Every structure is written in structure tokens, then in C-alpha cells.
Amino acid sequence: MEKLFNPEFYYVAFETTKSWVLSHLLVWDNVVQFAAQIAILLFVRLLGSILGRLAQRSLGDRITKSFVQYRHLSSFIHRLVKLLPLLLSIFLLWAAIAVLKETGLRTFLMNLVLSLSTAWAVIRLITSVILDRFWARLVAVVAWSLAALNIVGLLDETFELLERIGFTVGDVHLTMLSILKALLLLIILLRAVRWLSTYLEQRLGGVSELTPSTRLMITKGIHITLLFLVALAALNSVGIDLTALAVFSGAVGVGVGFGLQKVVGNFVSGVILLSDKTIKPGDVVEIGDVYGRVNQMGGRCVSVVTRDEKEYLIPNESLVTQQVINWSYSALRIRLKADIGISYKADPAEAMDIITRSVAGLDRVLNDPAPKCLLTGFGDNSVNLQLRFWIQDPQNGVANITSEVLLNVWNVLKANHIEIPFPQRDVHLNVPGRISISTENESSG
């Protein structure tokens, strides 16, 4: 580590590099051969691309369609067809090297490109059987990087360099190599946790004995536990003693006490909601001015989708500490009320019978319990009636069915000549003497 901060180290490295360049690269014969190899590489690559594209057009669709029922084999054939330009370029380059060796020309650069290209093609073909694109790319990049370093003869030197670069934190010495290993392990484990959580969620989704909230609580609990274990494994891989986390946990406790009360409160509230099953995904709830269906329940908030497709993210703590109307807590069936006023000239019994029969045939209105119309009082301008009816699909909206019912009541009352009155006032003038009314046109005077 001290060499990196020593100017003499960089001076010696510069002089060594300069001497190698002057003795190997800046020699006329080497420059000519180097330029010739580059020209041959470009020509081979261009010719291989042209021939490969022609082969793809003529064979690609027919070959891939023949193995479509075999997923892994189809993926391998598809990757093979895509690599045809590279594979033909590798074959042409191999032929060119064989010809140049007979003439005695140097082919160091061409051999290097041939080895790197062959390694990449072989690795891509092998990883093509991995259907997950993330894993296929990760394995391909890591494997080819190691193969490339090994081909150029720098694999051991690279590991030694990464092992030398590091720093010390307390009693733990961290190197660049250990950090890279930990990052690679962390990526692999996090991806595995994501796959396992999705798999468990799908399997639990088929268990009818479990309620949606129970399934969600189990999957969330397993996911959090696995993430905790992954974090411990990543820390342990770099040599951090897990007993040192006692100090860290104390600092976290202080942080929670001062600045993370809401976060922890929402998390604990989410666990309570999942355990007591008062609110479940799919329930129709009303929280303040928000009315909608519970879409998802998370560790921080609950997603409620309204009828106009607005999605409200409500903190879990609000659902625990505030009043929540759960329209479908024990059953989806709910009763709605619609106030109606009729004229004092009408027969209330007849009007109540007509109104009850008029809504009995509507689609969303239940016949059991049957709709019922009650006389609730005598108002200043009308006889007050109240229609009560039941529905079993509040998730489809409440205002829309109420509007449909009232419109149907309006039509049936109008058809039976029953008046829906509006406010009227009688004005009595009590003034001394007589009031004269003049109809004379003021403009004629």
C-alpha cells in the first residue's frame, strides 16, 4: 500500500513501460506487422458479419421454430443463430492464422483476438441454457473476465493487485478483492431471495385454507428474514465479526428513537394489520374522504385504489389509529339508503308500494333482503320517505347504484302522477291602508 504513495514507484514503472514501447512497438518491422494484423482482423470481421447475416436470414427462423417446444434447447439454438457472424469470423480468423504461419509472419495479436473471441462464444453458448437473462449475463461477464485475464496472463497478477489494495477499519482489514467477492455474493443472494419469495408467493396463492392477509404476512416475514440472513452472509464474507454488530445495533436503536419513529411505527402497524386481519387485500374501505378497494399491503403503507383509478398510499399507522370503515370486513353485503320526498296530496302507502316494486328488478339490488320503503317524518314541504336496499358488490361503486335507483324512482313516480315537491313559501303583507298598483307607462309621461 505504501508503494502507491511513493513517487519513485511511478517513475520506475514509467521508465519500464517507455523502454518496452521503444524496443517492441516503435520498431518499423513490428509496426508493419501490427498494422497488417489489424487490417486482417477488420477484413475477417467484416466478411464474417456479412456471411453470418446471410446465414441468419436463410436458416434462423426455420431452425428456431423446429425446437420451440424445448425451452432450453430452443434458447441454445437461438443464441447459436445470433452468434453466427462471430462464429464465422472466428473460423475465418483461424484459417488466416494458419496461412500466415506458413509464411513466417507474426500472429500474436490475431492469436490473442482469436482466443478472446472463442472464449466469449463458448461462454455465451453455455450460458444460453440459463433462461433467466440476469443470471445468464452475470455468469457470462464474470466467466469471460476471468478467462480473458487468464488468456493474457494477468489473472494471478490481478488477484495479487486487488489483494494489496485495501484499508483497515478497526480490527478488520478490507481489500478490494474481498469487497468485490462480497458484492458478487450479495448480488447472487439477493437475486436468489427474490426468486424464492416469488416462488413461495405463487405456491401459497394456491392454498385456499389461507386468507390473503395470512399469505401476505407469511411471504413478507420470510422475505425479511432472508434479507437479514443475506446481509449477515455478506458482512461475514468480508471478514467482519458479527459480534461487532452489537455496537451498530445500539446506534440503530438511538436512530430509531430520534428519527425513525414513523418508519418503525408504520412497520409495526403493518404487522398488526396482517395479524389481526381487520383489513385484507380486496376489502372495500373508507378512510376519511378516500373510498376504494385495498390493492396491496406493504411494510410501510396500504395501497387503496378508488373508483376513478386513483391509487392512494395510506400509512399503516393511520389505519391503526384512525377510524376506518370496512365495507366488506365480515361480508360484502351492505345496505344503502335513499331519501325521497312526496307531496302531501299523494297517498303515502301507495307511493311506498310503488317505490318498493320499482327497484326490485334492478340488477345490483338484492331481492333477499328485499327493498323496503319507510315513512320517516313530515317535513315542511313534503312527506319524507326513505328507501332501503341491499347490494353485495360495494367494490363496483355505491354512488352509481344509488343514482340508478333514484332515477328509477323519479320515472315511476312521474308515471303515476305522484309529485315530488320543492320548497314553497306563502308571503303575507301586513301594512296599514290600501296598496295601489299603477300600470301607467312611465316613459309616456
LUMBAZA-498985 format. One line per 4 residues: number of its first residue (from 1); their letters; for each residue x, y, z of C-alpha. Coordinates in steps of 0.001 Angstrom, whole numbers, always signed. Layout:
NUM> a> X Y Z  ...
This chain:
1> mekl> +0 +0 +0  +2922 +2351 +701  +4151 +1934 -2895  +1030 +3616 -4231
5> fnpe> +2017 +6855 -2478  +5713 +6669 -3378  +6659 +8849 -6432  +9687 +6631 -7077
9> fyyv> +7368 +3685 -7769  +5534 +5547 -10544  +8814 +6819 -12034  +10268 +3305 -12298
13> afet> +7025 +1976 -13813  +7014 +4788 -16388  +10596 +4149 -17396  +9982 +413 -17731
17> tksw> +6897 +991 -19903  +8742 +3500 -22075  +11640 +1089 -22646  +9265 -1712 -23650
21> vlsh> +7370 +520 -26085  +10604 +1745 -27699  +12054 -1743 -28023  +8940 -3587 -29176
25> llvw> +6321 -1272 -30638  +8304 +1585 -32192  +10248 -730 -34454  +9487 -468 -38170
29> dnvv> +9136 -4196 -38705  +6843 -4572 -35691  +4738 -1577 -36731  +4223 -3025 -40232
33> qfaa> +3239 -6434 -38909  +986 -4883 -36262  -820 -2789 -38896  -1157 -5816 -41192
37> qiai> -2738 -7880 -38401  -5211 -5112 -37621  -6171 -4891 -41307  -6666 -8669 -41494
41> llfv> -8772 -8628 -38311  -11035 -5891 -39702  -11416 -7688 -43034  -12159 -11034 -41354
45> rllg> -14704 -9441 -39044  -16462 -7687 -41935  -16566 -10810 -44079  -17753 -12948 -41168
49> silg> -20539 -10470 -40387  -21774 -10476 -43986  -21736 -14270 -44271  -23269 -14656 -40813
53> rlaq> -26170 -12330 -41572  -26864 -14195 -44817  -26892 -17477 -42872  -29197 -15995 -40255
57> rslg> -31726 -14940 -42874  -31787 -18328 -44561  -31634 -20628 -41531  -32647 -18621 -38479
61> drit> -36446 -18879 -38470  -36600 -22477 -39669  -34141 -23760 -37066  -35580 -21885 -34076
65> ksfv> -39188 -22875 -34896  -38244 -26558 -35052  -37218 -26644 -31364  -39722 -24190 -29892
69> qyrh> -41286 -26880 -27670  -37953 -27475 -25894  -37207 -24337 -23891  -33516 -24887 -23074
73> lssf> -32664 -26325 -26493  -34606 -23545 -28213  -32680 -20943 -26206  -29373 -22599 -27175
77> ihrl> -30322 -22692 -30895  -31487 -19078 -30773  -28171 -17986 -29234  -26244 -20072 -31770
81> vkll> -28042 -18351 -34644  -27324 -14913 -33154  -23636 -15804 -32793  -23279 -16972 -36412
85> plll> -21449 -13767 -37522  -18971 -14131 -34651  -18533 -17876 -35186  -17826 -17426 -38917
89> sifl> -15385 -14616 -38092  -13594 -16961 -35672  -13356 -19663 -38356  -12006 -17209 -40960
93> lwaa> -9526 -15807 -38445  -8308 -19315 -37597  -7813 -20020 -41321  -5953 -16719 -41791
97> iavl> -3625 -17505 -38868  -2880 -20948 -40318  -1951 -19390 -43678  +193 -16650 -42126
101> ketg> +2128 -19167 -40032  +3293 -20829 -43252  +4703 -17504 -44445  +6591 -16921 -41187
105> lrtf> +4709 -13739 -40222  +3914 -12974 -36603  +329 -13549 -35480  +471 -12597 -31780
109> lmnl> -2360 -10037 -31953  -4506 -12312 -34118  -3995 -15250 -31744  -4999 -13048 -28821
113> vlsl> -8195 -11896 -30560  -8946 -15489 -31613  -8609 -16776 -28049  -10746 -13979 -26567
117> staw> -13447 -14354 -29253  -13551 -18130 -28879  -13862 -17861 -25111  -16710 -15366 -25430
121> avir> -18590 -17507 -27981  -18228 -20681 -25908  -19327 -18930 -22705  -22348 -17344 -24386
125> lits> -23406 -20695 -25830  -23073 -22415 -22449  -24990 -19706 -20582  -27749 -19686 -23220
129> vild> -29369 -22665 -21469  -29931 -20388 -18445  -33387 -18948 -19155  -33100 -16064 -16678
133> rfwa> -31400 -13209 -18533  -29914 -11728 -15351  -28164 -14953 -14345  -27065 -15646 -17921
137> rlva> -25445 -12223 -18300  -23868 -12284 -14835  -22296 -15708 -15368  -21146 -14770 -18875
141> vvaw> -19489 -11499 -17811  -17741 -12989 -14764  -16582 -16114 -16628  -15310 -14193 -19654
145> slaa> -13498 -11631 -17478  -11635 -14417 -15680  -10953 -16213 -18982  -9658 -13015 -20609
149> lniv> -7294 -12302 -17721  -6057 -15875 -17882  -5511 -15677 -21657  -3385 -12533 -21426
153> glld> -1529 -13988 -18419  -2668 -11418 -15870  -5064 -13454 -13735  -2700 -14099 -10829
157> etfe> -1243 -10603 -11008  -4746 -9070 -10953  -5727 -11059 -7869  -2494 -10052 -6154
161> ller> -3052 -6384 -7004  -6636 -6461 -5727  -5417 -8190 -2581  -2832 -5463 -1943
165> igft> -5279 -2566 -2373  -7230 -2192 +839  -7737 -388 +4100  -8294 -1198 +7747
169> vgdv> -11409 -378 +9760  -10890 -1134 +13420  -9682 -4727 +13613  -10951 -5640 +10121
173> hltm> -8707 -5366 +7056  -10740 -4913 +3868  -9215 -5458 +441  -10565 -4697 -2991
177> lsil> -10739 -8426 -3737  -12787 -9181 -623  -15146 -6281 -1385  -15689 -7498 -4959
181> kall> -16338 -11028 -3698  -18837 -9679 -1163  -20619 -7608 -3830  -20833 -10601 -6151
185> llii> -22141 -12784 -3329  -24642 -10091 -2343  -25995 -9783 -5902  -26372 -13545 -6231
189> llra> -28062 -13954 -2853  -30443 -11008 -3369  -31483 -12416 -6723  -31980 -15832 -5143
193> vrwl> -34089 -14301 -2362  -36257 -12520 -4916  -36793 -15729 -6868  -37537 -17740 -3727
197> styl> -40007 -15128 -2423  -41862 -15083 -5752  -41952 -18881 -5824  -43318 -19102 -2271
201> eqrl> -45928 -16429 -3013  -47148 -18384 -6027  -47279 -21652 -4096  -49095 -20088 -1133
205> ggvs> -51521 -18417 -3530  -52894 -21860 -4358  -53605 -22732 -712  -57287 -21917 -269
209> eltp> -57178 -22517 +3500  -55039 -19388 +3994  -56598 -15936 +3870  -54958 -13248 +1697
213> strl> -53638 -11414 +4769  -52119 -14615 +6186  -50416 -15416 +2892  -49073 -11873 +2703
217> mitk> -47805 -11989 +6297  -46015 -15296 +5696  -44353 -14165 +2462  -43316 -10795 +3928
221> gihi> -41919 -12464 +7045  -39902 -14974 +5025  -38668 -12205 +2696  -37477 -10003 +5574
225> tllf> -35794 -12971 +7311  -33957 -13956 +4128  -32787 -10383 +3548  -31431 -10273 +7105
229> lval> -29538 -13541 +6552  -28156 -12245 +3237  -26852 -9118 +4954  -25151 -11238 +7616
233> aaln> -23598 -13505 +4973  -22267 -10513 +3004  -20733 -8966 +6128  -19214 -12265 +7170
237> svgi> -17697 -12790 +3704  -15509 -9687 +4063  -14316 -10779 +7500  -16462 -8517 +9669
241> dlta> -17036 -10085 +13076  -20780 -10290 +13633  -20316 -9640 +17354  -19291 -6111 +16398
245> lavf> -22853 -5515 +15289  -23840 -5039 +18912  -22475 -1505 +18804  -24155 -931 +15455
249> sgav> -27492 -2192 +16771  -27197 +250 +19660  -26633 +3098 +17219  -29633 +1933 +15210
253> gvgv> -31718 +1932 +18381  -30731 +5530 +19082  -31562 +6453 +15492  -34942 +4797 +15782
257> gfgl> -35629 +6645 +18982  -34873 +10038 +17448  -35636 +9962 +13753  -37274 +6723 +12670
261> qkvv> -40342 +6607 +14894  -42729 +6920 +11948  -40933 +4280 +9894  -40884 +1762 +12723
265> gnfv> -44426 +2708 +13736  -45705 +2075 +10221  -43859 -1234 +10054  -45257 -2441 +13392
269> sgvi> -48735 -1238 +12359  -48403 -3206 +9127  -47589 -6361 +11097  -50628 -5719 +13329
273> llsd> -52922 -5284 +10305  -51668 -8502 +8781  -52011 -10464 +12012  -55465 -9331 +13189
277> ktik> -56951 -9479 +9632  -59076 -6355 +10108  -58014 -5141 +6661  -57165 -7529 +3838
281> pgdv> -56289 -7151 +151  -59561 -6899 -1740  -61530 -5224 +1084  -63608 -2140 +300
285> veig> -62700 +547 +2822  -63480 +4180 +3527  -60815 +6298 +5228  -61786 +9938 +5538
289> dvyg> -62571 +11108 +2018  -60966 +8051 +402  -63259 +5217 -704  -61850 +2294 -2645
293> rvnq> -60509 -1246 -2753  -57373 -2373 -898  -54935 -3338 -3638  -51707 -4138 -1776
297> mggr> -50426 -4142 +1785  -46764 -3381 +2399  -44433 -2802 +5286  -44908 +975 +5148
301> cvsv> -48291 +1694 +3598  -51502 +271 +2174  -52477 +885 -1451  -56158 +1828 -1936
305> vtrd> -57491 +2139 -5493  -60580 +4338 -5881  -63307 +4096 -8497  -61623 +6760 -10635
309> ekey> -58395 +4664 -10681  -56545 +6936 -8288  -54224 +4976 -6026  -53785 +6335 -2503
313> lipn> -50808 +5177 -422  -52056 +5391 +3160  -49550 +4858 +6030  -50227 +1765 +8109
317> eslv> -50219 +3809 +11297  -53222 +5820 +10071  -55236 +2635 +9598  -54476 +1526 +13151
321> tqqv> -55016 +4814 +14988  -57870 +6338 +12943  -61436 +5270 +12255  -61730 +3056 +9178
325> inws> -64992 +1902 +7612  -64513 -1586 +6196  -67493 -2218 +3944  -66521 -5858 +3452
329> ysal> -64991 -6812 +6811  -67316 -9718 +7661  -69436 -9790 +4470  -69673 -7966 +1169
333> rirl> -73421 -7352 +1542  -74259 -3786 +2627  -77435 -1707 +2945  -77846 +1677 +1274
337> kadi> -80407 +4390 +1977  -82032 +6915 -352  -84212 +9789 +968  -87330 +10652 -1077
341> gisy> -89993 +13313 -571  -93572 +13214 -1945  -96377 +15738 -1959  -98936 +15909 +861
345> kadp> -101617 +15371 -1794  -100285 +11880 -2570  -101157 +8651 -777  -98044 +7630 +1211
349> aeam> -98953 +3924 +1295  -99424 +3800 -2469  -96203 +5737 -3072  -94236 +3440 -761
353> diit> -95567 +345 -2528  -94769 +1785 -5983  -91247 +2790 -4963  -90518 -627 -3430
357> rsva> -91699 -2514 -6512  -89847 -171 -8885  -86356 -1038 -7576  -86898 -4746 -7001
361> gldr> -85952 -5635 -10557  -82654 -3738 -10794  -79544 -5851 -11433  -77381 -4996 -8433
365> vlnd> -80263 -4636 -5933  -80770 -7818 -3898  -84207 -9388 -3538  -83182 -11070 -280
369> papk> -83269 -8998 +1877  -85917 -7231 -156  -86000 -3444 -636  -88134 -1598 +1882
373> cllt> -89591 +1921 +1936  -90353 +3622 +5251  -92115 +6844 +6231  -89597 +8774 +8315
377> gfgd> -91437 +12051 +9038  -93468 +15018 +7887  -91395 +17839 +6536  -92195 +21471 +5799
381> nsvn> -92803 +20785 +2126  -93086 +17010 +1739  -93844 +13683 +3314  -90380 +12198 +3948
385> lqlr> -89791 +8629 +2822  -86626 +6529 +2935  -85847 +3661 +574  -83506 +995 +1952
389> fwiq> -81992 -1627 -326  -79096 -4107 -260  -76176 -4766 -2617  -73353 -7311 -2432
393> dpqn> -70701 -5692 -4637  -69609 -2421 -2990  -66280 -2671 -4837  -68186 -1761 -8007
397> gvan> -69286 +1556 -6515  -72031 +2892 -4265  -72869 +6264 -5786  -73628 +4771 -9205
401> itse> -76241 +2283 -7938  -77793 +4972 -5710  -78105 +7252 -8732  -79692 +4454 -10775
405> vlln> -82215 +3756 -8012  -83185 +7418 -7615  -83573 +7847 -11367  -85835 +4802 -11472
409> vwnv> -87904 +6208 -8567  -88227 +9537 -10374  -89548 +7836 -13512  -92053 +5632 -11698
413> lkan> -93406 +8498 -9558  -93765 +10692 -12608  -95591 +7906 -14469  -98047 +7528 -11569
417> hiei> -98610 +11324 -11252  -97077 +11490 -7776  -95479 +14876 -7264  -92033 +15384 -5768
421> pfpq> -92475 +18841 -4210  -89963 +21616 -3966  -89788 +24277 -1198  -92610 +26902 -1360
425> rdvh> -93329 +29943 +796  -96515 +31950 +1376  -95807 +35689 +1893  -98363 +37731 +3920
429> lnvp> -98083 +41554 +3828  -99461 +43311 +6882  -99425 +47093 +6107  -101921 +49888 +7084
433> gris> -104196 +51270 +4349  -104525 +50071 +841  -101771 +49341 -1658  -102308 +50921 -5054
437> iste> -100832 +49281 -8136  -100118 +51564 -11099  -99834 +50185 -14617  -99126 +53516 -16259
441> ness> -96140 +53568 -18584  -93525 +55849 -17119  -91991 +56683 -20497  -95214 +58131 -21852
445> g> -95051 +60998 -19387
